[in-house]
Amino acid sequence: MKVLALDYGGARTGVAVSDATGTLARPLTVLTGDAVGRVAELVREEEAELVVVGLPLTLRGEKGAQARTTEGFVGRLRAALDVPVETYDERFTTALAGRGGGRAPEDARAAAHLLEGYLARREAT
């Protein structure tokens, strides 16, 4: 199953995509502004069957202001897309992306870390 992952932010949204088997994750791009329309295009272009959005929980696992904003974005995505949209705990993905280096933008690398975690959890269950 091909999965598109989003590291949502008010200014920028990092995007990553898995391979068709749902095994490998790669950074794809960074979107700016209200990304719902562009995400819908990417779902079609990449033939994604699922969208995973990082939910920025606090270190205590609670929902803060940014998580509530992200949930609003998720609601808009669910209304606009024909594929399921899930959330996944994204704590530490930006920090991991900052350490990793590489040519892809940091926001896209953060989305790839998020997707790797999601795919590993799904594989384990």
N, C-alpha and C positions, 0 to 999 in steps of 0.2 A: 504494500500500500504506500503510495507516494504521499508525503506529508509536507506541508508548508508551515514553517514556524515564524512567529513574529515576536520581536522584542520591542513592544510598544512604548513610545514616548511621545510627549506632547509636540516636540519639535521634529524628532526623527524616529523612524521605526525600522529596526534592522530586520532583514528577511533572510531566511535560510530554507533550503529544500533538501529532502531526502532523495535517494535514488528510488527506482521503481519498486525495489524489494523492501523499502523501509528500513534499511540497514545502515547506510552511510549518510552523513549530513555534510552539506557544504554551504558556505556563505553565498548569498545570491546578490543582494542589493540593499540600499538604504532608501526608504521613502521619506518624503517630507510633507508636512501639513496633514490634512485629513486624508488618511490613506485608504479608506474603505473602497473607493472605486478602483484604485490601482491594485489593491489586494484581489478584488474580484477578477481583474484582468490576468493577474499572475496565476490565480487558481486555474483559469482556463488555459493559459499558455503552458503551464507546467503540468497540467492534467492531475492536479492534486486532488486527493480523495478526502483529505482531512486538513483542517487548519488548527494549529496549536498556538495559543497566545500565552506568553509568559505573564504570570500573576506575581507582582512584586510584593510579597508578604514581608512583614517586619522580621527581625531576627527571632522574635518570639512566636512567629507563625501566625501573626494577626494581620488583619486587613487595615491598612492605613489609607490616607487620602489618595495616594497614587494607585493603590489597588482598586479603590472605588472608581476612579477615573478610567482605569483599564477595563473594569467590568462594564462601564458604559460603552466603551469602544467595542467590546465583545458583543454586546447586545445589538449594536448597529451592524456588525459583521454578520451575526446570525440572521438578521432580517434581510441582508443583501446577498447572501451566498446560498448555493444549493448543496453545499457539503457541510458536514458537522464541524462545529467549532468548539474546541475544548480549551481549558486553561491548565497551566502547569506551573508549579512553584519555580520561580526564576531566581531565587536568592543566589547571589555570588556569580551569576553568568557574566555580568559586566566586568567584574574584577578578573575573572578568568580570561576574558577576551583581551583585557588590557595587558596581561602578562604574556599572551601568546605570540604577538607579532604577526607577521604575514602581510600580504598585500591587500587583502580585503579590508574594507572599513570596519572599525571596531564594533559598531552597532550590528553589522551583519555577522561578525564573528561571535558576538554575544548570542544572537539568534541561533547560530550553529551549535554553540555549547548547550543552549536550552534544548534544541532538537536532539542532540546526542543523549542528554539525560532522559528525555521523554522516550526515545526509542529503546534505550537500555532498560528502563522501567517496564515498558510494554513487553519487551522480550522476556523479562524475568517472570512475568505473570502469566 
